[in-house]
Each structure stands twice: as C-alpha cells, then as structure tokens.
C-alpha cells in the first residue's frame, strides 16, 4: 500500500481531503450536550386523592397501580411514594427499551387497573410522563418596582407562560412555586346553621348554577313551513365575578325570601393553593422549575425555554420581567468550551514535543498534518453513528491527540534513522522503513482498538459513558493508521531531506548528546537484565502484587463532583410548623447567604412549601446561584456547601442541609448517594423507622458520612376523626354525605370552573379560616339528615390524637424508607456506600439496601469492572497472537502491562483520584500504551532474529533503536493531556481526574521498556 501512494501522492491527498470534508459536514450536524443520554428512562405516574391520608392513598391507589406494573420489559426497579392526597410512582428502565415504548407499556398496564381505583382518583386524572428528576433551570417572575404580590405574579405566570413552556421542545415538566387565582368560597358554619344549610348544599348549588347551558336554537331543522330565520339560544353561562357568585341561590323560604351564597359565605379571588410560595433575594417572586424530558439536550432545551419566554415577554405587564436564579445550562456550555480550549492547547504542546525530538520543520509538519485529518474524520464518524459532541467525546479526542500522531511519528522517525544511518534518499528510505514497521503499526492500532472495544458492550449508564470513549478513540486510531500508511509515507518521500547534524544549533546538539547517553545507558542495562530473565520475572511478580494492593486500597466513586455554579439547600422544620414559621426561618438563611457569603453568592431563590420528599408547610428549598468562576477565584461550590452545613449544623430552627446538584442530570436530585432501606421481612413501619434512625446514627458516628437524611419525623401527630356509625344511622345520616362534607370543609373541594379573562379558573368551596383552626371548631359544623334536622358533627364524631406517617415509601412493592446522604471530605462515595451496606447487615430484622439513581450506576460500574479489564486483556492477547502467528510473542508483550498499571494506580493515589469511570478509561489506555511500547521493541527484535542475530543481540539492538520513538510518543501523549491535568473553571474536576491519572502512568510506559528481557521468557 505504502509503495503505491509514494508514487501516487495526489491520490493520497485526495483521500485525505475527502475525509476532512466528511468531518466538516459532520460538524455542522452534530448536536452539543454535556453528556449523552446517560440517565436511564424513568416513567412517572402521579395521581391525586384529595383529603386521603398517606395510608389510605397507599392502600387504595399506590398498591393497585404497583400490582398492575408487572411484565414490563427492561424494568430495573420501581419506587413509590404515598403522601396525603397524592400518590407517585417512578419506574426506571434500562437502555434495552426505548423511552417512548417504556411510556406506552406503562400506560397500557395502567389502563388495565384504572377501573379499580377510587372514583375521585379517576375523576382527577392520572398523569403518566417521562421526565428527569433533576432541575434544569429555575425561572422567576419579579416585579421590578415591587408593585405586584407573589400571588399576582403567580397568576401572570399561569396565564401567559405556563402552557407554552410545557409544550416547549425538550421540556419534561414545569413545576410552579406559586399559585394562580381561584374563586374561593369560604363557608361560615354559624350562618349555615342559621339558614338550615350545609356545605353539600353549597357545592350542589354552585355546580348547578355556575355552568354553560346550550339549549339549541329557534328554527332548527326540521322547520315548519314558512319559517324564515334560525337563531341559537343560551339559557345560562358560567359566572365570572365575585358579585355573580354571591347571588347564587341556595334556598327559597316559605315566606318567599331567598338565601344566597353571599349570605352564608365570604367569597373572594384568592390563591388556588396556599401550600407553596416563592421569593427571590427576599422579595416577592413567582418561580417555576423546568425539568428535562428523557433524552432531551440540556443546552438546546434551556435555549428553547428562554426563547419561548422572550417571545411571550411582550404579554407581561409593565415592570414584570423573568430572571434565572438557577440555571445549569451555562455550566454545560462552558464545560464544552473549556474542553475545546484544552484540545487546542494539546495540539500545540504535541507539536512542540515533536519539534524538539525531530529537530526539523519538515519532519515536524508531517505528523502534525495527521491531527486535523484524523480529528475531522472522527467528527464525521460520530455524526454517521448518531452521536454528539459532549464532554466525553471531547475528552476522548484530547486523549487521542497524543495517540493519533504516534503512528506518523514512528514512520517519520524510522525514515530519518534510515536516511541518517544508511545514507539512502527519502524515497528509498521511506519504502524500506514501511517494509520494516508496517506490521508494528498495524499491531499498535489493533492493540489500542482491542483495549477499548469491550467498553462499547457494557450495559447501563456506565456503558453509555464507555461507548463514547470507545467509539471515539477507536475511530481516531483506525484513521491514524490509514494516514500513517497512505499520507505519511507520501509526505516523507517528498518532504524529507538529508541534513548535516553539525548545523543544528546548540540546544539541539545538547539534547541529542543527552539522549545518546540515555540510549547507551539503556542498552547496557537491557543487556544485563536480559541475561537474568528469571530474576526479572520475580520483579514482575512483585510489581503485580504491588499493583493489586494499591488497587484494592483505591477509593471508588462514579464521577467527580463538579462546581456547576449553583447549590441547593433543603430546609425541614418540625411537623407542626406553619408556612409563616418556615418563611421566617428561610429569611435568616437568606440573610446569611446574601451578607456573609456575598463574595461568592449572586442570587438566592426560595421555594416555600417545596422539597424533594413532598410539599408541606414545614419544608422549603433554596436554590443559590453563584458568581461567575472568574469573579470568585479560589472559591468553590464545595467549599460553600461545607461552610454553610457547618454553620447551620444542629440549628434549633430545624434540619438545614446544603447540597450540590448531581454530576449527571436525571440521576437523582442532588449530589451524594441515594438508597432505600427495605423491610423485606415485613417488620412494619414503626420497626423500619427505628431501623433507619439506628442506621443514620451509626453512619454519622463513623465520621465518614454526612448529611444523612430521610428518617426525620417518620410520623407526625394527627387528629383522628372516628365516625360513630351507629349514631350516624340513628340520626339517619349516610357515611357518604358525612365524608363529603368533611372533605369540603377542611380540605377544600373543587367544584367547577369560572371564566377570568381568557382562561378558566377553579371554584373551590372550603370552611372559612377561623372555623377550622382548633379541634373544638369541628363541633361548630352541622349536617342535615333526611328529616331536615341539623345534626352537629360533635354528636357523631369522636376525636382522638394519633401518630400517622405523612409519607409512605415502597421499593419494588415492599415497604421501604428512602435515605440519602453524602460522603465526608476526603471520603469517596464508594467507601461511604460500603460503610452503609455493612451497617445495614448489622441491623436486626433482616433489612436490605437497594441503591437508586447515580448510586445504582456506580455499583453497576463496579460490578462490570473485572469483566471489562479481563476482556480487554484477552482481546489484546488474541490480536497479537493473530498478528505474529505466535502464542509466545504476545506473552512477552503482555508481561509489560503490570508496570504500566502500577504507574496508573500510583498516579491516582498521588493525585488523590478515585476509582471512577475516568480512572477505568485511563487504566485501559495505560494497558494499551504499555503494550504499544512493547510492540515497538518486540517487532524489531523479531525481524532481527529472522536475520540470524542471537536473542541477546536482537533485543539489545531493538531496544536501542526503538527507545527514541518510544520516548517521543510517550512525551507527546503526556503533553497532549497535560492541559487536562491543569484545567480550571467549568468541568475542571472531570478534566483533572482524567488528566492527572494519565500523566504518571505514561512515564511508566517508557519505564516498562526497561523490561525487554521478558522476551527471553517466551
């Protein structure tokens, strides 16, 4: 092949240009994202059961739906939560099922059991959607002049933005931290009793009189003879004002007088829900959280959301604007840009290394030309395979920068050596060189490709990550081989010239002299070591044992935690706390952040009544946006989380925990680990709660786990209303009427809608505030029996105090309790998870632990690790055996691997890295490049043996001749990834993780060439 293209250089350049053109076209179509679709598909089912307790919701709704979710293909695990008035289930699927098909399967199964659910649940509707659990961004409507209240801003959002945002491409769900207007009918029990009316009478009247009635038309077909017109008729239309609702007729007395709704109730336009509120930097605001749809692109979706709001901004009242106090998309964009810069720096550094070693502009240009050809060609392959430009593919390209020039470097260096030693011209030297090294080039590419090939077949989210590296690096390796076999020989034959070494300037001569001394000393050492192969075998065994020891002690994790420019805080006050008390507590936290941490904090958005575990008056979430990286040098999100958690630790107000967002969107709601403590023996809720308390206490005592939560207040005090059915029957009262009235008075009942502007709003009937504050207020409400008598609730209802669970969780259909926490500083997530598993085993009662979200993926990654390494080593061996038609030669190459692996492990230890996904990629690269350096020596030694040299002579000469290209390619790789190790700003943690890991191992790759004596063992 090389001979053909040496004599047909234009053909070689045409092929190179075609590859680059394909890459340019691919760049125009490749989408950009932080990560590919890593998070598994999650389908969420939500149902409402107003007024029902958590236990009732679980028994009547959650368990029925769970029982119906059987036989679903690809289901990994199912979790559920039953809270007061609502049920939610999350079904997580593996990548064997498409997101669309997973949702269809869930909907089909739900249809089979929907008729078994309570009528109230069916009437409220059941939601089935695919959406991420983590928040992409939070927007907030603010009043620039302070003239609008939170309620008014919430209504503006609902009226102008909410529906459009929900339909925006890429949006999974929109959660409002405020409320729109509703027509609130506040009942007065004294006035109802005065007019012998009940709450049920009110809801019936509102339902009957607030409706649109179309009665047809005059002159409709068939018509009477002579009819000359037709006109539609309306008997009644929906009401729209407070005054119209006040005139709803409830009763006409015998004396002809009438009782209207305004006579027994206070009617006003007020909030649809009082459960949540929001503010920005302590000022009134109406916020909304946007979650990403499964498979959607974060950067594009955030841009689409902002474009939608910008398009609708003209509909907002004067003085009202939208700001973004929490937005993870800039981090995604900035992290990709940082890797672009790193890629450019890597190219420059590789060029400098090549120039130092080759000391010729002509020779340096030849391998440098391979860079744009291979990079663009790789982009073309990524586009053809439907992949994206993301952090992982860009990391793979940075790693590949040092690899893709290796083949060209080997070609150029060998051509120059032959020209210098044998005095041949460039064309003859090129043809001879390609005859010598073509086998080595093919072997190197086969080995490096074989190393990364098994990664492409791993499962789970880890497999998605591995595939990005695998496909990208293999693509660059194959393209670099073709460049080395087609274009590089052509350029060598036409560009290289014989040069007089005496003309080199002083630094170059000094470098060459030093390299010559190193080469001479190296050859002497090789001769000595080769004469004692079994001693070196002992050394190799010791190195392997040391590598295994370091590997076992290396902490594990999934991905490094990044400073995304935002943090969160979860606040939980005692169960009895009201929303006002929560607001007062949040105000103190806001002041601390905006005053004490003003050097790093930009904005603080508060969602009152909201938390990951459910909405309630005693909870709140803070979303803190930090200043830009350049405006807070040396100040990180992790440091802020540490300081704030220390400041608010054991605060008398309640539990206050600051967290960072998850490393990957969709895998959990925050950083740290998430798990379920499962009551697989059926010990009961009380025993489970006690076990969780014990687990959390023991975990905190270890000092290696912090912010453990989920077991707080598993029960709260509740007023139990027991209906005396015998008394109710004696008073001729039905249970359905009693339950309906209780729900209306104390929970509020949605009756129908009214028209406000161009949108329908809810009409809600509920007892007025002063008459449902104390237990005695229950007795002030009356219900009418069939005889027209007014019976007080106190006559038929007994009150008792009882502890109930506000939320009940299940995992896979079994009673469970969701817990989450974080590893302490200096402790890896894998170590923290191991501690938790050990503590759970010690708990009496046969409890088990199941990991979810990113923790599940971390465990899956660890389980696949032995298979990944084993497959890579086996495939390398088989490729070498096929290449050399020998079982012994691959064995000698494989003996060099433990040295490189030890270097990788020591690098991770020195730089404080963990055994995460990036470490595994770096370790595999170490294996491949250690084998590559060995191949360069073995290939030449095999050729020299075939010429009649002894083994000792062949090994010594091959080692001396190949040391220079080994050092050159090793330093080229190291310089290529050096910018990763020195990265700052967005995505720096991931870059440093893989950069620091790869720096030291490849020093050991050159060091492993001190062991060519292994050939004598084969």
N, C-alpha and C positions, 0 to 999 in steps of 0.2 A: 504493500500500500504506500509506504513512505517513498519508494523509488518512483512510483507513478506521479505523485504530487510534486516531488522535487523537480521533475521535468515538465510538469503542467501547473505552474504556480497560479495562473489566473483561475483555473478550475478550483483550487484550494480557497482562494479569496472569494469566489462566487458563493461557495458553500458557507463560508463564514458570514458573508453579508446576508444571505437568506436566513441564517439562524438569528442574526441580530434584528432583522426586520420582523420576524415572528415574535421576538421578545418585545419590540416596541409596540406591536399590535396588542400583545397580551397585557402590557402595562396599562393600556387605555381601558381595558375591560375588567381588570382585577379589582374587586372591592377591598376596602380597607377596614380593619377592625383590630381591637386589642388582642383578642383571642378568637380562634374559630369557634364553631358551635360545640363547646366543651360540655356545658351543663346538660345532663340528661333531660329528656322530655318529662315535664310534670303537668299533669292534668288536675285541675282543682274543681271540686264540687262544693257549692255553697247553697244552703237552704235556711229559711227563716221560719221560726215558730214563736211568734210574739207571746211574751208572758210566761213561757215554759221554763222550768228550771233546767239546769245542766243535766241532771239525772233523767228528767223526762225527755229532753231532746235526745239524749244518748239512746234511751230505750225505744223511743217512738220513731226516730229519724235515722240517727247515725248507724245503729246496728243493722237496720233494714237495708240501707244503702250498701254497707260493707258486705252483707250476705249476697248482694247482687253482683258484686265485683269479683266473680270467680271465672276462671278460664281465660283471663286476659293474657294475650301473648306478650312476652317481653317485660312483664311487670317485675320490678326489682323489689319494691316494698311499698306499703300503703300505711299512711298515718292519718289520724283523725282527731278532731277536737270538738267537744260538745260544750258549749257555753250557754249562758242564759239567753234564750231566744234565738239561738242560731247554731248551725252545725256546719262544719267544714271538713272536707277530706282532701288529701293530696296523694295522688298515685304517681309514682316515679317509674319510668320505663327505661330500658336500655336502648342502645342505638340500633338494635335489630328491627325496631318498629319505627316507622316514620311518625313525626308529630301529628300529622293530620289523621293517620289511621288510628293512632292511640286515642285521640279525642273521639273519633267515630265509634270505636269499640266501647269506650266508657259510656257514651250517650246511648248506645244500643242496649247495653246491660241495664242502664238506669231506667229505660222505658219499661223493662220487664217488671220492675219492683215499685214503680212510681205510684201505682194504684193502691199499694199497701200503706202509703204514708198518710198522715192526718190531712183532712180536707184543707185546714188552714195553711199547711205547708204547700200543698198543691196549688192553692189559690195565689199564694205569694210568689210562686215560681221558683224553679231550681236552676241555678246557674252552673254551667259547665264551660270552662275556659282553659286555655293554655297560657300561662304567664309565669314569668320568673318571680321568685320570692324576694329578690333584692331590688332596691330602688335605683332607677337610672338617674333621675333628677327630680328635684322639687322646685316648683314654681310658686310664686306668691303674688297675689294682687295686693297692692298697697295704695293707700291714699296719701298722695304727696303733700296735701295741705291738712291732713287729719280730719277732714270733714265727713268721712264715711266710717261706719262702725264695722266690726268683724262680720256681723250678720248681713249688712248691706253689701259688703264685698263678696261674701259667700254667695249671695243671690245673683250678683253680677256675673260671677264665675259660672254658676249653674246655667244662667240664661244665655250667655254669649260664647262660652268657651268649652264647657264640659263635653257636650255631644260631639263637637268637631274633633276634639283631642282624642276621644275614644275611638273615632274612626280613622285616625291618622295612621299611616303605614308604619308598622313596626311596634306599635303600642300594644302591650298586653292588657293593661288595666290602668284606670285612673282612680285614685283614692282621694277624695276631698277631705281636707281637715277643717271643714266648716259646714254650714248648712244653708239651704235656700229657704225662702219664705213658705209658710203654710198657714192655712186658716185654722187657728187654734180655738176650740170651743171649750172654755173652762167652766165646768159644772159646779153649781153651788148646792150642796145637799139640803140645806135648810129651805131654800126656795123650791127645790124639787118636792120636798115633803109637803110644803105649804100647798102646792097645786096638785098633790097626789100623782106625781110623775116619777119616772125612774130614768136611769141612764139609757136603758134599752129603748125607751120611748123616744128619747132624743135622737139616737142613731137611726132609728127607723124613719123618723120624720125627715132628717137630713138626707137620708138615702132616697126617700120618695120625692122630695121637693127640689133637690139640687140635681137635676138631670135634664138632658135634652130629650124632648119628645117630638117625634115627627109623626104626624097623623095622616099623611098622604096629601092629596090635592083635590081641589074642586075641578070638575070637568075631566077627570082621569078616564081613560078607556076602560070599558066601552062607554060611549057617551050617548045621551038622549038626542033624539032628532032635533036639530035646531040649536044645539049648544055651540056657542061661538067663542068661548075662551076657556083657558085652564090656568089654575094658579095653585101653587103649593101652600100648605098650611103647617104652622108650628104651634103646638099647644103650650110649650114651656121650654125654657133654655136654662143652661147652668148659671148659677149665681156667680157674682164676681166681686162684690164689695161687702164690707162688714155690715153695713146697714141692711143689705138684702138678706144676709144670714140672720140678722136679728129679727127679721119679720117672718121667719119660718114658723108656720102654725103648728103648735103642739097639741092644743086641746081647745074645744069649744064647750063652754059650760052650759048648764041647763037654762041659765038666765040670759043666754045669748052672748055673754062676754067671751073673750078669747085669751088664750095663753100663748105667747110667742117665745121663741128661743131666747130672745133678749131679756125675757122676764126671769129666766132661771139660770142664765149663764153669762159669763163675761167672754166676749168674742173679740179677737184681735188678730192682726197679721203679725206672726212671730216666727221663730225658728222651727223648721221641721224636726230637727233633732237638737237636743241640748247636751248630748254625750261628748261632743268634741268641739274644740275651738283652736285657733292658731294666732300667732303673732310673730313679728319679725323685729329683732332687737328691742323687744319690749313694747312695740307699738302694734295697734290693731292691724291684722292682715288676714287674708284667706288663702291658705295654701292648698296645694294639690301635689300628690306624688304620682309619678309615672313609672310603671314597671315595664320591662321589656317583654315582648312576645317571644315565645320559644323560637330560636333560630334567627331572630332579627339582629341587624347590625346596630351596635350601640351608637356609633358616631352618626350614622345616617338617621337613625330614629330620633336622636336628640336634635339634629338639624331640622328634621321634619316637624317636630313639635314646636320648635322656635319659629319656623316659617309659618306654621298654622296660626300661632299666636300673633305674629307680626301682621298677617293678612287680616286678622279679626280685630286688631288694635283700634281701628277707626270706630268700632262699635262700642268701645269702652267709654264711660263718661269722662269728661274733662277732669284732670287731676288724678286719674286712676291709671296705674301702669303695672307691668309684670316684671318682676326680678327673679333671679335664680339663686337662692341661697344655698342650694346643694345640687351639684352637677358633677357627675363622674366622667362625662364625655371629654372634657378638656384633658384629663389625665390620659385617656386613651389616645387622643390625638397627639399630645405632647410626647408620650412614650414612644409612639411610632416615629415621630420626628427625631427623637434622640437616637434611635437606632439607625436612622438614615445618616445622621452625622457620624455615628460610630463606624458605619460602613465606609464612609468617605475617608475617615482617619485611618482605618485599617488598610485601605488601598495604598495610601501614601506611605505608611510605615513599611508595608511589604515591598514597595518599590525601592525604598531606601536600603533595606536589607539586601535585596538582590544586587543593587548597585555596589554595595560595599564588598560583597563576595566576588562578583563577576568583574568589577572594576572596568566596565566598558559600557558606554551608552548603547552601542549596537546590541550587545548581548543582553542588556537590561530591558530594552524595549521588547524583545521577543517574548519572554514570559509575561510581561506586563500587558501585552496585547490580548493575551488569553482572558484577562479579567473581564473587560466589557462584553466579549463574545459569550463567555460562559454565563455571566450574570444575566444578560438579556435573554439568552436561550433558556435559562432556568425559569425566568418570568413567563416565557411562552409556554413551557411545560405546565407550570402552575395554573395558568389560565385554561389550558386544554383539559386539565383534570378537575376544573371547577373549584379550585382552592382560592385563598385570599391572601392579600398582603397583611400579615399580622405580626405581632411580636415574635412569635415562634419561628415563622418562616424567615423573618429578618435576622433573628439570632442564628439560624442555620446558615444563612448566607454569610454572616460575619465569620462564623467558624470555617465556612468553605473557602473564604478568601485565601487563607493560608494553605488550604489543601489543593485548590484548583490550579495554583501555579506550580505545585510540586512536580507534576509530570513534565511541564515545559522546562522547569529548572534542571531536572535530571537530563533532559535531552541537550539543552544548551551547554551545561557543564561538561557532559561527556564529549560533545563535539569539540569544544575548546581544548579539552585534555588531549584528544587525539591529534588535533592540529598542532598543539604545542610539543607533544612527545614524539609523534611520528612524522611531523613535517608535511602532512597532507593538506591539500587545499580544502576550502569549505565544503564543496560539493562531495568530494570523495570522503572526507571526514564524516559528513552527515550520513552518507549511505552506510559506512562501516559502523558508526555509532548506533543507528537504528537497528542494524542487524544484531548488535550486542544487547541492547536494552529494551527492545520491544516486548520480550517476554516479561521483563521486570515491570514495565509499565502496565501491561495487562494484569499481571498478578497483583500489583498495588491497588488498582481500581477494583478488581474482583474482591479483594480482601476488605477494602473500605466499604464497598457496597454491601458485602456479606455481613459486616458488622451491624449495619443499620437496617438491613432488610427485615429481620424478625420484629423490629419495633412496629412495623406497619401493620402487624397482625394482632397486636394486643387489643384487649377489649376495654370498655368503659371510657370515662373521661380521660384517663391516663393514656389509653390507646389513641384517642384523638390527638393529644399533645405529641405523642411519639410519632404519629404518622406525618405531622408537619415537618419534623426534623428528618425523618427517614426519607420521604419523597424528595424534599429539597436537597439534602446532601447527596443522595444517590444521583439525582439529576445533574448536579454540578460535577460529580466525579465522572460520570459517563461522558458528559460534554467535554470535560477537560482532557479525557483520554483521546477523544476524536480530534481535538485541537492539537494535542501532542503528536498524534500520528499523521495528521494531514497538514495543518498550517505551520506548526513549529519547525518541522524539517525543511519546509519550503523557505521559510524566513532565514533559518540558519544557513542554508546553502547559498542564499543570495545576499545576506547582510553581513555575515561574519568575515573578518579579515585577520590575517596574521599580524600580531602586534609584538613589538620589541618590549620585553618586560623592563628593560633598563630605562625606558622613557616614562615609567609610572612615577608619580610624584611621591614624596617622602612618606606620608601616612599610609599610602597603599603598599609601599615596599615594607614598611614596618609590620603592617597587618599580615602580609604574605609570609614574612620571616617568622612571625609568631605562630601562624597557622602551620607552617612547615615543621616547627619544633613540636607543636602539639601532635601533628601527624606522626612524626618519628617516634615520640614517646608512646603514642598509642599503639603503633605497630610492634614496638618492643614488648609492651605489656601483653598484647594479643599472643605473641609467640610464647611468652612464659605461661600464660593462662591456658593456652590450648594444649600444652604438654601435660597439664594436670586436670583433665576434664572431670574426673570424679570428685575432686575437691570442689570444683565449681558447682557440681551438682548439689553438694551439701549446702553450699552458699545459697543456691537457688531454693532449696527446701526451706532454709531459714527465712529467706525473703518472702516466700509464700506464706509461711506461718505468721510472719510479722504483718503481712497484708491482711490476713484473716483476722488477726487480733485487733488491728486498727478499725477494720470494717465493722466488727461487732460492737465496738465502743462508739461508733459514729452515730450521733442522734439522728432521728428520722423526722421528716415533715413532707408536705405535699408540694407547696410552692412558697417562695419567700413572700412575706407580707410587704406590700408597697405603701409608700406615702402617697395617697391619692389626692391630697389636698383637702380632704374632708374627714370628719369624725362624727360619731353619734353618741348620744347619751340616753340611757333608759332609766326613768325615774318611777319608783313604785312606793307610794305612801301606805300607811295602814289601811285595812279594808274599809273602815268606816269614814275615811277622808272624803270630803266633797270636792267638786271641781274647783271651787274657790280656794280651798286649802292647797290643792295641788298647784294652782296658779301662783299662790304666794310663795310656795317652795321653789318653783321654777324661776320666779323673779330673782331670788337670791343667787341661783346658779347663773342666770344670765348676767347679773351684775359682776360676778366674779370673772366670768369669761371675757366680758367686754372691757373690764377695767384692769384686772390683774394680768390677763393674758392678751392685752391689746396689741402686743408686738407680733403676735402670730395669728390671732383670730380676726377675721374680717366681718362675718355676719353670724348671727345665731337665730335660727328658725325653730319655733316651738310648736309642736302638735299636742295640745292638751287633750287628755282622754284617750290617747292612742298609744299602743305598744304592740310589739311583735306577738305577744301572747294573747291579745284581745283588747277591746275597748272597755274602759271603765273610768269612773270619776277619779280614782286614786292613781292613775297612771299618766305618763307623758313621755314624749320623745323629743330630744333636742338634736337638731342637725346643724353642725357647725362647719362653716366654710372657712378655710384658712387662706392666708395671703399667698400670693404667688411665690414660687420657690426662691426667686432672686430677691424678694423683699423680706425673706426670713432666713438668711444664711445661718446654717448650723442649727436651726430649729425644725424639728421633725414632728410629724403627727404622732409617732410612737412615744416621743418624749412628752408631748402634751397629754396623751392618754395616761401615761404613768403619773404625771404630776396631779392631774385632776382626780384620778382614782385615789391617790394618797390623801389629797386634801379633803375629799368627801367620804373617806372610809369611816364606816360606823357612824354616819351622820344621824342625828336624832330625828331629822325630818322623815327618813325612810331610806330605802336602798337606792343608791345613785351609782350607776356603772357607766363608764365611758368606753367606747369600742371603736375599732376601725372597720371600714367596710370589708367584705370578703375579698380574697385575692381574685376570685373569678365570679362574675355576676351570674346569678342563678344557682350557685352552690351555697345556699344559706343566706342569712340576712346580715351577718356580721362576721368579723374575724373570730378565730378560736375554734373550738370543737363543739359539735352538737351530737347529742345521743338520746336514746330512750332507755330508761330503766324499766325492764319488762317484768311484770308479775306473772311469770309463766306457770307458777304453782297455784294461782288463784287465791292468794292470801288476803285480798281485799284492799280497798282504797286506803284505809287507815294504816294498815301494815306497810303498804307501798310508800305512803308519805313518810312514815317513820324511817323506813329503809333509806329513802332519799335524803332525809335530814342527817342520818348517820354517815352516808356516803359523802355528802358535802362537807361535813365537819372533819372527817378523816382526810379528805382531799386537801382542805385548807391547812391542816396540821402538817402536811408534808412540806409545805413551803414552796412547792414546785407548781402549784395550780392556783390561779387567782380568778376572781370574778365569777365563781361558780354560782349559778342561779337556776331558777326553775322550780325549786322546792319551797319558795317563800309563800307563806299563807295558803297552804293547800286547801284550807277550809275557812269559811267566814260565817259569822253569826247571821242567822236568818230568822225572820218571824214566820213561823209555820201556821197557816190557817187551815184548820180541820173542820170541814162541814159536817155537822151532825145530821146525817141523812134521815134519821128517824124524826127529828124535829122538823126538818125541811118538809118531809112528807106530811106531817101533821098540819103544817101551815099551807099545804097544797102548793108547794114550790118545786120546780123542776131543777135538777142539777145543771142542765144546760143553760138556763136563764141566770142562775147564780154565777156560774163560771164566766159567762159572757159579760155580766155586769162588773165583776171583779176585774177582769181584763181591761174593760173600758175605763173604769175609774182610776186604777192605779198604774196600768201600763200604757194607757192611751190606745185608741182604736182608730185605724184608718178607715174612713167611711167611703169617700169617693173623692172626686177632684173638682176644683173650681178654676175658672179662667182668670189669669192675671197676665195682662199683656198678650203675647202670642204663645204662651206656654201654660200647660195645665199644672196646677199645684195641688198638694194633698189637703184634704179636710180631715182634721184629727180631733176627736172628742176625748176629753180626759177630765178627771176631777181637778178642781182649782187647787193651787198650791197650798193655801192654809189648811185645807181639809184632808191632806194625805201626808202629814209630816210626823204624826205621833201614832202609836198603837191605838189610843183612845179614839182617834178620828175614824177608825173603821166603823165604830158603833153609830156614827152620825149619818151613815148611808142606809137607805131603805130600798126594799124591793117589794113589788106589789104581787099579791097572789091572785088566783083566779076569781076570788070573791071580791076583789077590789080593795083588800085590806093592805096597809103598808106595814111590812114586817122589817124591823131593824136587823142589820147583819149580826149585831151582838146576840140576838136570840137564837141564831142557828150556827154561829161560827165560834169555835174555841181557838184561842191563841196560845201558842207555846213557842219558846225560843229553841232554836235548833242550829247546829253547825252543819253547813252544807258545802259542797265543793262548787265553787263558781265556774270551774272548768275541769272537764274530764277528758283525758287523752287516751288514745289506743294506738298500738303498733301492730299491724298485721292481724287485727281483730282481737288482740289481747290487751288487757288493762296495762297501761304504761304511764310513765311520767317523763316529760321532755326536760332534759337538763342541758345546760351549755356552760362553757367556761373558757378560760384562756390559760396558756402556759405562762409561767412566771418568766421574768427576764433571764436569758441565758439557758432556758429550758426549751427543747424542741417540742413541737406538737405531738410527734410520735412518742416521745418519752412520757408526756402527760397522758396520752391515751393508754399507754401500757400501765401506768400507775392506776388509772381509773379501772381498767379491766381487772387488775389484781385486787383492788379494794372491793369490787363487786363480787368476786369469787369468795371473799371473806364474809360477806353478808349472810346471815342465816335466812332461810326461806326460799332458797333456790331461785334467786333473781338472775337475770341475764342482761347484757347490754348489747344494743344494736346502734351502730353509727349511721348518721344521715348526712346529707349534703357533702361538703368538701371532706369531712372526716371519713365518710364511706369510701370516697375516691382514694384517699390516702391509704386506707387499709387495702383496697383493691390493688393499688400500685405496689405496695409491699409484697402482696401475695404473688404477683406476677414477676417480681424481680428475679428469683432464681431461674425461672423458665427463660426470661429474656437473656440473661448472661449465658446460660447453657446453650441456647440455640445459636447465639452469635458465635461462640467459640467453636461449636460443632460445624457450623456453616463455613467458617474460616478454614478449618482443617480440611473439609471436603473440597473446597475450591482450590486450595493449594495442592492437594493430592491429585486432582484432575489436571491442574496446570503443569505440574512437574512429573506426572506419571510415576509417583513415588509415595510411599507411606512414611518413609524415614525423613525426607527433606521437610515436609510440613511439621513434623515433630520437632525438628531443630528450630524452626521459626517460632512455634508455639511456646517453646521454653523461654523465650524472651518476654512473654506477656506479663508474668508476675512482677517484673521490675517496673514496668510502666504503671501497673495497677497500684503498686505500693506508692509510687510518686503521686498518683491522683489522690489516694487516701490521705497521705501526709499533707498534701496541699489543702484538702478540705479541713483537716484538723488545724493546720496553722492559721488559716484564714477564718476559722470559726463557722464554716459552712455546715449544712446538714445534708443528710442523705435524702434529697428531694428529687423531683423529676429532672431538674437541670443537672444534678450530680450524676444521675444514671446516664444521661446523654453524654456528659463529659467523660465518664468512665469508659463508655463504649468507644468514644473517639480515641481515648488513650490506648485501648486494646488494639484498635485498627492501626494507629500510627506506630505503635511499638512493633507490630507485625510488619508494617511498611518498611521501617528501617532495617529490620532483619532480612526482609526480602532483597533489599538492595545489595546486601553483603552475600547472601546465600546464592542469588542469581549469578553474580560474578564468580563466586567460588566454584559453582557447578561448571561454568564454562571453562575455567582454568583447569579443573580436574579432568575435563574431557580432553584438554590439550596435553595431558601427560604429567602435570605437576603433582607433587605429593599433597596430601591433605593439609599439612602444616604450611607448605609454601602457598597453596591456593588461598587458604584462609587469611594468611598474613597479607598477601598482595591485594586481595579483595577488600580487606578492611582498610588498608591504606588508601586505595583508590576511591572507596566509597565514603570515607569519612567527611570529605568536603561537601558533597551534596546532602549528606545526612544532616550536617550542621546547618547548612544553608536552608533546607526545607524546614528544619525544626525551628530555627530562629525566625523564619518568615511566618510560620504559623503563630509563634508566640507574639510577634509584633502585631500580627493581624488581630489577635484577640485582646491585646493589651488595652485598647480603648474601652473594652467591656469592663475590665477589672478596675478602671479608674473613672467609671461613669458617675454622674451626679444628676439630680433632677428627677423628672418623671420616669418611672420604670427602672431606676438605678439599682434597686435591690436585686431584681432578676438579672440585670446585666452583670453586676458584681458577682452574683452567685455563680454564673457560668464562666465569667472571665477569670476570677481568682482560682477557680477549680482547674482551669485548663493551663494556667501559666506554669506551675511547677511540674505537672506530670510530663510535659513535653521536654523539659530538661532531662527527666529520667529516660525519655525516649532516646535521646542522644547517648545518655549514660548506659543504656542497655546494650549499645553496640560494643561495650567492653566485654560482652559475653559471646563472641562468635565461637568460643571454644565448645559451645553446645553442639556444633556440627559434628564434632568428633564422637559425640554420644549416639549419633544417628547412623 
